[in-house]
Amino acid sequence: MTIAFVISLCVATNASDAFAQSVCLPSPRLLTTMPMGGQAGSEVEVTLSGEAIDDASELVFSHPGITAKSKLDDAGKADPHRYVVTIAADCPAGIHEARVMTPLGLSSSRVFSVDTVAELVQSEPSTSPELALPVTINSIVNATMPVRGVNHYRFEAKQDQRVVVDCAARGIDSKLNAVVIIADAAGRDLLVERRGDLLDFTAPADGQYIVKVHELTFQGGAEHFYRLAIRELSADQQPQRMAGTEAVNAFSWPPIGLAQVATTTEVEPNDSKRLGEASLVQTITLPCDIAGTFFPAADVDVFEFTAKKGESWWVEVASERLGLPTDPTMLVQRVVESAADGSKTESLVDVIELADIPSPVKVSGNNYAYDGPPYNAGTSDILGKIEIPEDGRYRVQLLDAFGGTRSDIRNRYRMVIRKAEPDFALVAWALHMGLRNGDRNALSKPISLRPGATMALEVVAFRRDGFDGDIELSMQSLPDGVFAQGLKIPAGKSRGIVLVTADEGAPSGWANATFIGQAEIEGETVSRPCRLASMAWPVKDAWSEIPSPRLVVDVAVSVGSAEVAPLTIQPTADAPIEVVAGESVTIPLAHRRRSEFSGATVAMQTMGSGFEAHPKFDLPLNDDHSEVTLDLAKLKPAPGDYWIAFYGSAVAKYSREALAPDPMAPAPIVPAPVDAAKPSSEPAKKPSTTDIADIVVSKPIAIRVLPAEKK
């Protein structure tokens, strides 16, 4: 099956115009694909748009079962605007990542969905019931919402036939807030969904029916794309949403080793409304793994278990991290029995109440990179410890804090109560920039490196069941000329750094890297994967648009060929710098400047466990060398080996021609001076530049702190 669809490629034009107000050097960003997916075992023609993706040479995917070739024009020449994508028959249904390789490196990703049913592309809006696009049941339409428009689709159904209509939008990176309506053949509304959920419809009679789709506030345009699925289900089938992206906080679920299916299920009725209704309490034995639902509205599930004084149990509940609009809350109580007047009574004594899991690191207070990262690793799910104060019976009351307004059997949860199983989970994102003067930027930052550049990734740890040890960070399977150095997450802390560096001579290329953290847990070395998060869209003004971060399926690292880093800062020696604990050490730095900068200095901070308390210092931008002195008497790092780096925000005079690689000039400073030996009546022309702020990160620096009694 082949689907054809053609539009023009949108690219960033003149660098001065496109990036005049930008924060961070330009990065390639893939913004739209049309269509947004295809059927397994088919071939589709895909058209792209994006920022800084002109001269893209390759379209690549996170799964090897999806491949692409450039579309050839009538003259047999590769068309950089279009690709023919082949989806293998055994490619798994779900979401995958699409990227393009450009002279600046690999772009940010865009979701590409694979399904098992036939697909079509809507090439023209269908703005009225009379213009409704005919669609067969068990198919998917790829479409874009016109501004202030409503698209219409027509399908045939038999009486009592069950049809589920699902519109994938936000879950596939679209900006569309979809309103979906099923109407009769004349366009009269029968069923309406305004929250982006699916519609479960049973046809009242044989005939034609209309599906209407529009944006909640009637916005539209290329960024408001969607996939509309119309499927038939039997009466006993549970409807499932099309696959979508995961929120950043989903990185912490499930615990390693948890079975895919819970060993126990909630059994209704288990809702104790009145004291003494033991028949409504579900008895469980610890440890336990229970699957249940917050259904019907205002459901309170009650479980009872026996335990011994001094026991410790960890309880974890996942629901919001499963992608559901829920807020689990738990109350654990001790059942106290008493006898009076020949009758037995029971009372309940509160032991602990558990609710939200806060983010392991401070999050931006207003959804952009200003006072913290615009990524929230916290969740409204539950993780906590139950200390048993006395022998006896205990009750767990579990509810959705806002469940009184929701009645959806799909609002499920998973509750695990276990002995301590110390562990951790990791998530990372590109280091954000602290902004000033009203800037409101939150940009997707692919790991696309310029030769000579170092990029810092913030890594956040979710610590489970009391684990409190060091976590060593590393990245392997990198492109040629690229290396990574982890600045560990120290014991008791939740934040670390990984520095990814491209050598000055690194060739253009890309690879899917392996990103892990390692720790000693109960005498064994364990490795855990680190998930990567990114912005779904570059948000340049969060007063008008709230950022939408999400988890990425893979960890793609690349090196570009078009530009070099404006500035490289590195230690003058590769060997560890040795210093005795309590003394001071001076670190000599070499600068390789390839651009002009606004200002003579840049304020630098120190990253790396044990050294982050070092005060800010000014690094001279116009010098080739500088040095930094660290006072270990104030910092008090324990003896051992450390990795640190320095970072700050500098404003570069950016022009693509100025930063073009030049192997004949090992240390270019631009703009070049006028050649005095060749007088000219015209002054030398400088490249057209624009001021762009970016994060400057030094190459990693190894420090060995020796015990005070010996060097």
C-alpha positions in Angstrom: 0.0 0.0 0.0 1.4 3.4 -0.9 0.3 6.8 0.3 1.3 10.0 -1.4 1.2 13.4 0.1 3.2 16.5 -1.0 3.8 19.9 0.6 6.7 22.3 0.7 9.5 22.0 3.2 9.6 24.9 5.7 13.1 25.8 6.9 14.8 28.6 8.7 15.9 31.3 6.2 18.5 34.0 6.8 20.4 33.3 10.0 20.2 37.0 11.1 16.4 37.0 10.6 15.7 33.6 12.0 17.8 33.8 15.1 17.8 37.5 16.0 15.8 36.9 19.2 17.0 33.3 19.9 18.4 31.9 23.1 20.9 29.2 22.4 22.8 28.6 19.1 20.6 27.3 16.3 19.8 23.6 16.6 18.0 21.5 13.9 14.4 20.8 14.9 12.0 18.6 13.1 8.6 20.1 13.6 6.1 18.2 11.4 5.8 15.1 9.3 2.9 14.5 7.0 1.6 11.9 7.4 2.5 11.3 11.0 2.7 7.6 10.6 1.7 4.6 8.5 0.5 1.0 8.4 3.0 -1.8 9.2 4.0 -3.5 5.9 3.4 -0.3 3.8 5.3 2.4 2.1 4.5 6.1 2.7 5.7 9.3 1.2 6.5 11.8 4.0 7.0 15.5 3.8 8.8 17.5 6.5 9.0 20.9 8.0 11.2 22.3 10.7 13.8 24.8 11.8 17.5 24.8 10.6 16.9 21.6 8.7 17.8 22.9 5.2 20.1 20.6 3.4 18.9 17.6 5.4 20.5 14.5 4.0 18.8 11.7 5.8 15.6 10.8 7.6 16.2 8.3 10.3 14.0 6.5 12.9 14.5 5.0 16.4 13.3 1.6 15.2 15.3 -0.3 12.5 12.1 -1.6 11.0 11.4 1.9 9.6 13.8 3.1 6.9 13.7 6.1 4.4 15.1 7.1 1.1 15.0 10.6 -0.5 12.2 11.0 -3.0 13.6 11.4 -6.5 12.2 14.1 -8.8 11.5 13.7 -12.5 15.2 14.2 -13.3 16.2 11.5 -10.9 17.7 13.9 -8.4 17.0 13.5 -4.7 14.4 15.9 -3.4 15.5 17.1 0.1 11.9 17.9 0.9 10.4 14.5 0.7 11.2 10.9 1.7 9.8 7.5 0.9 9.4 5.6 4.1 9.2 1.8 4.3 7.6 0.3 7.3 8.5 -3.4 7.8 5.6 -5.8 8.3 7.0 -6.9 11.7 7.6 -3.3 12.9 5.7 -3.0 16.3 2.6 -0.8 16.5 3.1 2.3 18.6 5.1 5.4 18.5 8.7 5.8 17.3 11.0 8.8 16.9 11.8 10.4 13.5 14.8 12.8 13.0 16.7 14.3 10.1 20.5 14.5 9.8 21.6 18.0 8.8 24.9 19.9 8.6 24.2 21.0 12.2 23.7 17.4 13.3 20.7 15.3 14.1 17.5 17.2 14.7 15.1 17.0 17.6 12.6 14.2 17.1 9.0 14.0 16.1 6.6 11.1 16.8 6.0 8.7 13.9 3.2 6.2 14.6 2.8 2.7 13.3 -0.5 0.9 13.3 -2.1 -2.2 11.8 -5.0 -0.8 9.9 -5.2 1.0 6.5 -4.3 4.7 6.5 -5.1 7.7 4.3 -4.0 11.4 4.1 -6.5 14.2 3.9 -5.2 16.7 1.3 -8.0 19.2 1.5 -10.2 20.4 4.4 -13.7 19.0 4.6 -15.5 22.0 6.1 -19.1 20.8 5.9 -21.2 17.6 6.1 -21.7 17.9 2.3 -17.8 17.9 1.8 -17.3 15.1 4.4 -14.4 12.8 3.5 -15.6 9.2 3.2 -13.8 6.9 5.6 -14.2 3.2 6.1 -14.4 1.7 9.5 -11.0 0.2 10.7 -8.9 2.9 9.2 -6.9 6.0 10.2 -6.9 9.5 8.7 -3.8 11.7 8.9 -4.9 15.4 8.7 -4.1 19.0 9.7 -6.7 21.3 11.2 -7.3 24.5 9.3 -7.6 27.8 11.3 -11.2 28.4 12.5 -12.1 25.2 10.7 -14.1 22.0 11.3 -13.2 18.8 9.4 -16.0 16.3 8.6 -15.7 12.6 7.9 -18.5 10.2 6.8 -18.7 6.5 7.6 -21.3 3.7 7.2 -22.5 1.7 10.2 -25.1 -1.0 10.8 -27.7 -0.9 13.6 -26.1 -1.8 17.0 -22.7 -1.8 15.5 -20.1 -0.6 18.1 -17.7 2.0 16.7 -14.9 3.7 18.6 -13.6 7.0 17.3 -10.2 8.2 18.7 -8.3 11.3 17.8 -4.5 11.2 18.6 -3.2 14.8 18.9 -1.4 15.8 22.1 -0.1 12.3 22.4 1.7 12.5 19.1 3.3 16.0 19.7 0.4 18.0 18.1 -0.7 21.4 19.5 -4.3 20.5 18.8 -6.7 20.3 21.7 -9.3 18.1 19.8 -13.0 18.3 20.1 -14.6 15.2 18.5 -18.3 14.9 17.6 -20.3 12.0 16.2 -23.4 13.3 14.3 -26.1 11.8 12.1 -26.1 12.1 8.3 -27.6 15.6 8.5 -24.9 16.8 10.9 -27.0 16.8 14.1 -24.8 16.0 17.1 -25.2 12.7 18.8 -22.1 12.3 21.0 -19.5 14.9 21.9 -16.1 14.7 23.5 -14.3 18.0 24.4 -11.5 16.6 26.6 -9.5 14.8 23.9 -10.9 11.4 24.9 -12.2 8.7 22.6 -15.9 8.3 21.7 -17.6 4.9 22.2 -20.6 4.9 19.9 -23.3 2.3 19.1 -25.2 3.0 15.9 -28.9 3.4 16.6 -29.8 2.4 13.0 -28.3 1.5 9.6 -27.0 4.5 7.8 -24.3 7.1 7.4 -22.8 9.0 10.3 -20.6 12.1 10.5 -17.5 12.7 12.6 -16.6 16.3 13.2 -13.2 17.4 14.5 -12.2 20.9 15.5 -9.7 22.6 17.8 -11.1 23.6 21.2 -10.5 27.3 20.6 -10.6 27.0 16.8 -6.9 27.4 16.3 -5.2 25.6 13.4 -2.3 25.4 11.1 0.6 23.0 10.3 1.4 22.4 14.0 -2.2 21.3 14.7 -2.1 17.8 13.1 -3.9 14.7 14.2 -4.6 11.0 13.4 -8.3 10.1 13.5 -9.0 6.4 14.0 -12.4 4.8 13.4 -12.6 1.2 14.6 -15.2 -1.5 15.2 -15.2 -3.2 18.6 -17.3 -6.1 19.9 -19.6 -5.6 22.8 -17.1 -7.1 25.3 -13.9 -5.4 24.1 -12.3 -2.7 26.2 -11.5 0.4 24.0 -7.8 1.4 23.9 -6.4 4.8 23.0 -3.8 5.0 20.2 -0.3 5.0 21.5 1.1 8.3 22.7 4.1 9.9 24.3 4.9 9.6 28.0 5.1 12.4 30.5 8.5 13.1 32.0 7.5 11.6 35.4 6.7 8.2 33.8 10.5 7.4 33.9 10.1 6.2 37.5 7.6 3.5 36.8 7.7 0.5 36.9 10.1 -0.8 39.5 12.7 -3.2 38.0 11.5 -6.8 38.1 7.8 -5.9 38.6 5.6 -8.4 36.8 3.7 -7.0 33.8 0.4 -8.2 35.3 -0.5 -7.8 39.0 -0.8 -11.0 41.0 -4.0 -9.8 42.7 -7.0 -7.7 41.6 -9.2 -5.4 43.6 -12.6 -7.1 44.4 -15.6 -4.9 44.7 -17.4 -4.1 47.0 -14.4 -3.0 49.1 -15.7 0.4 50.0 -16.2 0.9 53.8 -18.6 3.7 54.1 -19.5 3.1 57.8 -17.5 1.8 60.7 -17.8 -1.9 61.2 -18.8 -2.9 57.7 -16.0 -5.5 57.6 -17.7 -7.2 54.7 -16.8 -4.3 52.5 -13.1 -4.5 53.3 -10.9 -6.6 51.1 -8.4 -8.8 53.1 -4.9 -9.0 51.7 -1.6 -10.6 52.7 1.7 -8.7 52.6 3.7 -8.4 50.4 1.1 -7.7 47.7 0.7 -6.5 44.2 -2.8 -5.3 43.4 -4.5 -3.9 40.2 -7.6 -1.8 40.7 -9.7 1.1 39.4 -10.9 4.4 40.8 -14.5 3.6 39.7 -17.3 4.6 40.1 -17.1 8.2 41.0 -15.9 8.9 44.6 -14.7 5.3 44.9 -12.7 4.5 48.1 -11.0 1.1 48.0 -10.3 -0.4 51.5 -7.8 -3.2 52.1 -7.0 -4.8 55.4 -3.9 -6.7 56.5 -2.2 -8.0 59.7 1.3 -7.0 60.7 3.8 -7.2 63.6 5.2 -4.4 65.6 8.5 -3.0 64.2 7.9 -4.2 60.6 8.6 -1.8 57.8 6.7 -1.9 54.5 7.1 0.3 51.4 4.0 1.1 49.5 4.0 2.5 45.9 1.0 3.4 43.8 1.1 4.2 40.1 -1.8 5.7 38.3 -0.9 9.2 37.1 2.4 7.8 35.8 0.3 5.4 33.7 -0.9 8.5 31.7 -4.2 8.9 33.6 -5.8 12.1 35.0 -5.7 10.9 38.6 -4.3 11.9 42.0 -4.0 8.9 44.3 -4.2 9.5 48.0 -3.8 6.9 50.8 -4.6 6.7 54.5 -3.2 3.9 56.6 -5.0 3.3 59.9 -4.6 0.8 62.8 -7.8 -1.1 63.8 -8.3 -0.9 67.6 -10.7 -3.4 69.2 -12.4 -2.7 72.5 -15.1 -4.3 74.6 -17.8 -2.5 76.5 -21.1 -3.7 78.0 -20.5 -7.1 76.5 -20.1 -5.9 72.9 -17.1 -5.4 70.8 -16.4 -2.2 69.0 -13.7 -1.0 66.6 -12.0 2.3 66.2 -9.4 3.5 63.7 -6.1 5.3 64.6 -4.3 7.1 61.8 -0.8 5.8 61.1 0.3 7.7 58.0 -1.2 9.6 55.1 0.6 9.4 51.7 0.1 11.6 48.7 2.2 13.3 46.0 5.9 12.4 45.3 7.6 15.8 44.9 10.1 16.4 42.1 13.6 15.3 43.2 14.9 18.7 42.1 13.3 22.2 42.2 11.2 22.8 39.1 10.7 26.0 37.3 8.1 28.0 39.1 6.3 29.2 36.0 6.8 26.5 33.3 9.9 27.9 31.6 13.7 27.8 32.2 14.0 30.7 34.7 14.4 29.5 38.3 14.6 25.8 37.5 14.3 23.3 34.7 10.8 23.2 33.0 10.8 19.5 33.5 8.8 18.0 36.4 10.1 14.6 37.6 7.6 14.5 40.4 4.2 12.9 40.3 0.8 12.8 42.1 1.4 9.1 42.6 2.5 7.6 46.0 5.7 6.2 47.4 6.2 5.9 51.1 7.1 3.8 54.1 4.7 2.3 56.6 6.2 1.7 60.1 4.1 -0.8 62.1 3.6 0.6 65.7 1.8 -2.4 67.2 0.8 -6.0 66.4 -2.7 -6.1 64.8 -4.8 -5.2 61.9 -4.3 -2.3 59.6 -6.5 -0.7 56.9 -5.4 1.0 53.7 -7.9 3.5 52.2 -7.0 4.4 48.6 -8.9 7.0 46.6 -8.5 9.5 43.8 -8.4 12.9 45.4 -10.6 14.4 42.7 -12.5 11.2 41.9 -15.8 12.7 42.8 -15.9 14.5 39.5 -14.7 11.5 37.4 -16.4 8.2 36.7 -14.3 6.3 34.2 -13.5 2.6 34.5 -10.2 3.2 32.7 -8.8 5.1 35.6 -6.8 2.2 36.9 -4.1 1.9 39.5 -1.4 -0.5 40.6 -0.6 -0.8 44.3 2.6 -2.6 45.5 3.3 -3.1 49.2 6.7 -4.8 49.7 9.7 -5.1 51.9 12.4 -2.6 51.1 13.9 -3.2 47.6 16.3 -0.3 47.3 16.7 1.0 43.8 16.7 4.1 41.6 15.4 5.4 38.2 17.0 8.1 36.1 15.9 10.8 33.7 18.0 13.5 31.9 17.6 16.6 29.8 19.8 19.3 28.3 20.9 21.8 30.8 18.5 24.8 30.8 19.6 28.4 30.8 18.7 30.9 33.5 17.1 33.7 31.7 16.8 37.4 32.4 15.0 40.5 31.3 11.6 38.9 30.7 12.8 36.1 28.4 10.4 33.1 28.4 12.2 30.5 26.4 12.0 26.7 26.8 13.7 25.1 23.9 14.1 21.5 22.7 17.9 20.8 22.6 18.9 17.7 20.7 22.3 16.3 21.5 23.7 17.7 18.2 27.2 18.8 18.9 29.5 21.3 17.1 33.1 20.1 16.9 34.9 21.5 20.0 31.7 21.8 22.0 30.7 20.3 25.3 27.0 19.9 26.2 25.8 19.3 29.7 22.8 17.1 30.6 21.1 17.4 33.9 20.4 13.9 35.4 17.8 13.4 38.1 17.4 10.4 40.3 14.2 8.9 41.7 15.3 7.0 44.8 13.2 4.0 45.8 12.7 2.2 49.1 15.4 4.1 51.0 18.3 3.8 48.5 20.7 6.6 49.3 24.1 5.7 47.7 26.3 7.2 45.0 25.2 6.8 41.4 27.9 6.8 38.7 26.7 8.1 35.3 28.1 7.0 31.9 27.2 7.0 28.2 28.6 4.5 25.7 28.2 3.7 21.9 28.8 7.3 20.9 29.8 8.6 17.5 33.4 8.8 16.5 35.2 11.7 18.1 32.7 12.0 20.9 33.2 11.1 24.6 31.0 11.5 27.7 32.0 12.0 31.3 29.6 11.5 34.2 29.7 13.8 37.2 28.2 11.4 39.6 25.0 11.8 41.7 26.5 11.8 45.2 25.0 9.9 48.1 21.8 11.5 49.5 21.5 13.8 46.4 19.2 13.7 43.4 21.0 15.6 40.7 24.1 14.9 38.6 25.6 16.0 35.3 26.8 14.2 32.2 29.1 16.1 29.9 29.1 15.1 26.2 32.1 16.5 24.2 32.9 16.4 20.5 36.6 16.7 19.7 37.6 19.6 17.4 38.3 17.0 14.7 35.2 14.9 15.2 33.7 13.8 11.9 30.0 14.3 11.1 27.9 11.4 12.2 25.4 10.0 14.7 24.6 7.1 16.9 22.1 5.8 19.3 23.9 5.9 22.6 23.5 3.8 25.8 22.9 6.0 28.8 23.2 4.3 32.3 23.7 4.9 36.0 25.5 2.4 38.2 25.4 1.9 41.9 26.3 -0.5 44.7 23.1 -1.9 46.3 23.3 -4.5 49.0 26.8 -5.5 47.9 26.0 -5.8 44.2 26.7 -3.4 41.3 23.4 -2.6 39.4 22.9 -0.7 36.2 19.8 1.2 35.3 18.9 3.0 32.1 18.6 6.7 32.0 15.6 8.1 30.0 15.9 11.3 28.0 13.4 14.1 28.1 12.9 17.0 25.6 10.4 19.7 24.8 7.8 18.7 22.3 8.0 22.2 20.7 10.4 25.1 21.0 8.6 27.6 23.1 9.9 31.1 22.7 7.4 32.9 24.9 5.8 30.9 27.7 3.4 33.8 28.4 1.5 32.6 25.4 2.2 28.9 25.4 3.0 26.4 28.1 5.9 24.1 27.3 5.0 20.4 26.7 8.0 18.2 27.8 7.9 14.5 27.2 10.1 11.4 27.4 12.0 10.4 24.2 12.2 6.8 23.1 16.0 6.7 22.5 19.2 8.7 23.1 20.5 10.0 19.8 23.9 11.8 19.8 25.3 13.5 16.7 28.1 15.8 15.4 27.5 18.3 12.7 29.8 19.5 9.9 28.6 23.0 9.2 29.9 24.9 12.3 32.4 24.7 15.1 31.9 25.7 18.7 32.3 29.5 19.3 34.4 28.8 22.3 36.2 25.8 23.8 37.4 25.9 27.3 39.6 23.0 28.5 42.3 22.2 31.1 45.8 22.4 29.8 46.6 18.9 31.2 44.6 15.7 30.8 46.0 14.0 33.9 44.2 14.4 37.2 45.2 17.5 39.0 46.4 16.5 42.5 45.7 18.5 45.6 46.0 17.7 49.3 42.8 18.0 51.3 42.4 21.4 52.9 44.8 23.2 50.5 44.2 25.3 47.4 44.7 24.2 43.8 45.0 26.4 40.7 43.6 25.0 37.5 45.1 26.5 34.3 42.6 26.7 31.4 43.1 27.2 27.6 40.6 29.1 25.5 40.0 28.6 21.8 37.8 31.4 20.6 36.2 31.2 17.2 33.8 34.1 17.5 33.4 37.5 19.0 31.4 38.0 22.1 29.4 40.7 23.7 31.3 41.7 26.8 34.8 41.0 28.0 34.0 38.3 30.6 31.5 35.6 31.3 30.3 34.7 34.9 31.1 31.0 35.4 29.9 28.5 38.0 31.3 25.1 39.0 29.5 21.8 38.6 30.5 18.5 40.1 29.9 16.8 43.5 31.9 18.4 46.3 32.8 21.6 44.3 29.5 23.3 43.5 29.9 25.6 46.5 32.8 27.4 44.8 31.8 31.0 44.2 31.1 32.4 40.7 34.1 33.8 38.9 34.7 35.9 35.8 36.4 34.1 32.9 38.0 36.6 30.4 36.6 36.1 26.9 39.4 38.0 25.1 42.3 36.0 26.5 43.7 32.7 25.4 44.4 31.4 28.9 43.0 31.8 32.4 43.2 30.1 35.7 40.8 29.2 38.5 41.8 28.6 42.1 39.7 26.3 44.3 40.0 26.6 48.1 39.5 23.1 49.4 39.6 24.3 53.0 36.2 25.9 52.3 34.9 23.3 50.0 35.9 20.4 52.2 35.7 17.5 49.6 36.7 14.1 51.0 39.8 12.5 49.6 39.1 10.7 46.3 38.8 11.2 42.6 36.4 13.9 41.2 35.2 15.3 37.9 34.2 18.9 37.6 33.4 21.5 34.9 32.8 25.2 34.7 29.8 26.7 32.9 28.1 30.0 32.2 26.0 31.9 29.7 27.8 34.0 27.0 26.4 36.1 24.2 28.2 35.3 20.9 28.3 37.3 17.7 26.8 34.5 15.6 27.1 34.0 11.9 27.1 30.7 10.1 29.9 31.7 7.8 32.0 32.9 10.7 31.8 29.5 12.4 32.3 27.3 9.3 35.0 24.8 9.9 38.4 25.7 8.4 41.1 23.1 8.7 43.7 25.6 7.4 43.1 27.8 10.4 43.6 25.9 13.6 42.6 28.7 15.9 40.4 31.1 14.0 39.2 34.4 15.6 36.4 36.1 13.7 36.0 38.5 12.1 39.5 38.3 10.5 41.7 41.4 10.6 42.4 43.4 7.5 45.5 42.4 5.7 47.8 45.4 6.0 50.0 44.2 3.1 47.2 44.5 0.7 45.8 48.1 1.0 42.3 48.6 -0.3 40.1 51.5 -0.8 37.2 49.6 0.7 37.1 48.4 4.3 37.1 44.7 5.0 33.6 43.3 5.2 32.7 41.5 8.4 30.3 38.6 8.4 26.7 39.6 9.2 26.2 38.6 12.8 23.5 38.5 15.5 23.7 38.3 19.2 22.8 34.8 20.5 23.1 33.7 24.1 24.2 30.2 24.8 25.5 28.0 27.6 29.3 27.6 27.6 30.6 24.5 29.3 34.2 23.6 29.8 35.6 20.1 29.0 35.6 17.9 32.1 38.4 18.3 34.5 39.8 15.5 36.7 40.8 16.3 40.3 42.4 13.9 42.8 42.1 15.0 46.4 44.8 13.3 48.5 44.6 12.7 52.3 46.1 15.5 54.3 48.9 13.3 55.7 50.4 12.4 52.3 50.6 13.6 48.7 
